[in-house]
Amino acid sequence: MDYLKKRLKFILIIIFSIAVIAFVQYELHFDHNLNIKKVGMMMTILQAAAGGYGLYGLVQFFRVK
């Protein structure tokens, strides 16, 4: 139990990052009223930031002692 207790924060970071990436992909794919030129760059930045944060969570998950 102590093993998961120490890593719970990083599990939540990973889940949150996956949720943000999935939401952005869903909106870009299914919302035909979106103007890609206006929001495409912001969505790409949001997706990259969420991916980086998820990668941070994954690395820290295995690094915690």
Z-matrix of the N, CA and C atoms (Angstrom, degrees):
N
C 1 1.450
C 2 1.526 1 110.98
N 3 1.338 2 115.67 1 -36.27
C 4 1.459 3 119.81 2 179.34
C 5 1.534 4 110.76 3 -64.47
N 6 1.326 5 115.98 4 -32.83
C 7 1.464 6 121.36 5 178.88
C 8 1.530 7 110.40 6 -60.11
N 9 1.320 8 117.05 7 -47.87
C 10 1.462 9 120.68 8 -179.64
C 11 1.520 10 112.14 9 -74.21
N 12 1.314 11 117.08 10 -31.69
C 13 1.457 12 120.76 11 -179.56
C 14 1.527 13 110.76 12 -62.45
N 15 1.324 14 117.13 13 -40.84
C 16 1.463 15 121.61 14 179.11
C 17 1.530 16 111.49 15 -69.30
N 18 1.310 17 116.94 16 -29.25
C 19 1.454 18 121.22 17 -173.67
C 20 1.521 19 114.11 18 -100.91
N 21 1.311 20 117.47 19 0.81
C 22 1.464 21 121.29 20 -176.59
C 23 1.527 22 112.51 21 -60.54
N 24 1.328 23 117.44 22 -39.78
C 25 1.461 24 121.22 23 179.61
C 26 1.528 25 110.71 24 -60.13
N 27 1.303 26 116.25 25 -41.95
C 28 1.460 27 120.05 26 -177.72
C 29 1.525 28 111.83 27 -74.73
N 30 1.319 29 116.76 28 -31.09
C 31 1.468 30 119.87 29 173.53
C 32 1.524 31 110.06 30 -63.61
N 33 1.331 32 116.76 31 -41.80
C 34 1.471 33 120.43 32 177.75
C 35 1.522 34 111.77 33 -65.32
N 36 1.327 35 117.80 34 -38.10
C 37 1.465 36 121.18 35 176.84
C 38 1.523 37 110.25 36 -61.92
N 39 1.309 38 117.15 37 -44.33
C 40 1.465 39 121.28 38 -179.70
C 41 1.523 40 110.57 39 -64.32
N 42 1.322 41 117.54 40 -44.52
C 43 1.470 42 121.06 41 179.64
C 44 1.522 43 110.85 42 -63.60
N 45 1.326 44 117.60 43 -43.52
C 46 1.461 45 121.44 44 178.83
C 47 1.524 46 111.08 45 -62.10
N 48 1.318 47 117.31 46 -43.06
C 49 1.465 48 120.73 47 -179.88
C 50 1.527 49 111.51 48 -63.87
N 51 1.315 50 116.58 49 -42.26
C 52 1.466 51 120.13 50 178.23
C 53 1.528 52 110.54 51 -64.12
N 54 1.337 53 116.63 52 -38.38
C 55 1.464 54 120.38 53 178.67
C 56 1.524 55 111.63 54 -65.03
N 57 1.324 56 117.67 55 -41.47
C 58 1.471 57 120.95 56 179.09
C 59 1.525 58 110.42 57 -65.65
N 60 1.312 59 117.47 58 -44.09
C 61 1.464 60 120.65 59 179.30
C 62 1.527 61 110.63 60 -63.30
N 63 1.325 62 117.03 61 -42.75
C 64 1.468 63 120.51 62 179.26
C 65 1.529 64 111.24 63 -64.53
N 66 1.334 65 117.55 64 -40.35
C 67 1.456 66 120.80 65 178.75
C 68 1.522 67 111.55 66 -63.69
N 69 1.327 68 116.63 67 -44.01
C 70 1.468 69 120.32 68 179.33
C 71 1.521 70 110.24 69 -63.30
N 72 1.326 71 117.62 70 -44.56
C 73 1.461 72 120.60 71 178.46
C 74 1.529 73 111.03 72 -61.58
N 75 1.318 74 116.90 73 -42.20
C 76 1.463 75 121.19 74 179.69
C 77 1.523 76 110.88 75 -62.65
N 78 1.325 77 116.90 76 -46.03
C 79 1.464 78 120.42 77 -179.09
C 80 1.519 79 111.42 78 -65.18
N 81 1.309 80 117.77 79 -42.37
C 82 1.463 81 120.32 80 -179.92
C 83 1.525 82 111.71 81 -66.25
N 84 1.317 83 116.79 82 -34.08
C 85 1.460 84 120.09 83 -175.65
C 86 1.526 85 113.03 84 -82.67
N 87 1.323 86 117.82 85 -40.40
C 88 1.457 87 120.08 86 -170.38
C 89 1.537 88 115.30 87 -103.07
N 90 1.315 89 119.35 88 -17.55
C 91 1.463 90 120.78 89 -179.17
C 92 1.528 91 108.98 90 -91.83
N 93 1.328 92 115.65 91 103.05
C 94 1.463 93 120.35 92 -175.91
C 95 1.516 94 112.36 93 -81.88
N 96 1.331 95 118.71 94 -10.09
C 97 1.460 96 121.72 95 177.93
C 98 1.521 97 112.54 96 -85.81
N 99 1.318 98 117.50 97 -6.01
C 100 1.461 99 120.63 98 179.12
C 101 1.522 100 110.36 99 -71.76
N 102 1.321 101 115.58 100 135.62
C 103 1.448 102 120.50 101 173.73
C 104 1.528 103 107.55 102 -91.99
N 105 1.303 104 116.73 103 107.12
C 106 1.462 105 122.03 104 -173.73
C 107 1.528 106 111.31 105 -62.40
N 108 1.310 107 118.25 106 -32.43
C 109 1.467 108 120.33 107 -179.61
C 110 1.523 109 111.33 108 -65.59
N 111 1.322 110 117.31 109 -32.87
C 112 1.464 111 120.41 110 -177.22
C 113 1.524 112 112.22 111 -84.74
N 114 1.313 113 117.50 112 -44.66
C 115 1.467 114 119.96 113 -174.56
C 116 1.519 115 113.29 114 -106.59
N 117 1.300 116 117.87 115 -6.23
C 118 1.459 117 120.75 116 -177.20
C 119 1.513 118 113.11 117 -61.16
N 120 1.330 119 116.10 118 -42.42
C 121 1.463 120 120.09 119 -179.86
C 122 1.523 121 110.77 120 -66.94
N 123 1.326 122 117.58 121 -41.58
C 124 1.465 123 120.62 122 179.45
C 125 1.527 124 110.95 123 -66.57
N 126 1.331 125 116.77 124 -40.07
C 127 1.456 126 120.35 125 178.43
C 128 1.524 127 110.49 126 -64.91
N 129 1.316 128 117.52 127 -38.33
C 130 1.459 129 121.21 128 178.68
C 131 1.522 130 110.67 129 -66.10
N 132 1.327 131 116.83 130 -42.38
C 133 1.464 132 120.62 131 177.92
C 134 1.517 133 110.13 132 -64.57
N 135 1.331 134 117.79 133 -43.31
C 136 1.459 135 121.78 134 178.81
C 137 1.522 136 110.87 135 -61.27
N 138 1.312 137 115.98 136 -42.15
C 139 1.464 138 120.48 137 -179.92
C 140 1.532 139 111.03 138 -66.53
N 141 1.324 140 117.21 139 -41.36
C 142 1.464 141 120.31 140 179.00
C 143 1.523 142 111.05 141 -66.75
N 144 1.328 143 116.90 142 -40.23
C 145 1.464 144 120.39 143 179.09
C 146 1.532 145 110.84 144 -65.36
N 147 1.314 146 116.80 145 -42.40
C 148 1.464 147 120.16 146 178.55
C 149 1.524 148 110.78 147 -65.76
N 150 1.310 149 116.94 148 -37.83
C 151 1.466 150 120.38 149 176.96
C 152 1.515 151 111.93 150 -65.27
N 153 1.314 152 117.13 151 -41.54
C 154 1.460 153 121.14 152 177.75
C 155 1.515 154 111.83 153 -65.69
N 156 1.318 155 116.25 154 -40.56
C 157 1.463 156 120.65 155 178.85
C 158 1.528 157 110.53 156 -66.81
N 159 1.330 158 116.30 157 -37.72
C 160 1.459 159 120.39 158 176.17
C 161 1.516 160 111.81 159 -65.93
N 162 1.317 161 116.45 160 -39.17
C 163 1.462 162 120.71 161 176.88
C 164 1.523 163 110.68 162 -64.52
N 165 1.332 164 117.05 163 -40.28
C 166 1.459 165 121.61 164 174.96
C 167 1.534 166 110.24 165 -59.03
N 168 1.322 167 116.63 166 -45.64
C 169 1.463 168 120.56 167 179.41
C 170 1.515 169 111.97 168 -62.29
N 171 1.321 170 116.64 169 -39.39
C 172 1.468 171 120.82 170 179.55
C 173 1.525 172 111.60 171 -66.36
N 174 1.327 173 116.52 172 -43.46
C 175 1.465 174 119.94 173 179.36
C 176 1.521 175 110.25 174 -65.25
N 177 1.324 176 116.94 175 -45.05
C 178 1.461 177 120.13 176 -178.83
C 179 1.528 178 112.10 177 -67.86
N 180 1.329 179 116.73 178 -29.61
C 181 1.465 180 120.85 179 178.27
C 182 1.523 181 110.52 180 -57.73
N 183 1.325 182 116.81 181 -43.45
C 184 1.462 183 120.47 182 -178.35
C 185 1.531 184 112.90 183 -86.17
N 186 1.320 185 117.31 184 -11.08
C 187 1.446 186 120.88 185 -177.13
C 188 1.523 187 113.00 186 -91.81
N 189 1.307 188 118.43 187 -21.84
C 190 1.466 189 122.58 188 -176.85
C 191 1.528 190 109.88 189 -62.37
N 192 1.320 191 115.13 190 137.48
C 193 1.475 192 119.84 191 179.53
C 194 1.500 193 110.55 192 -109.04
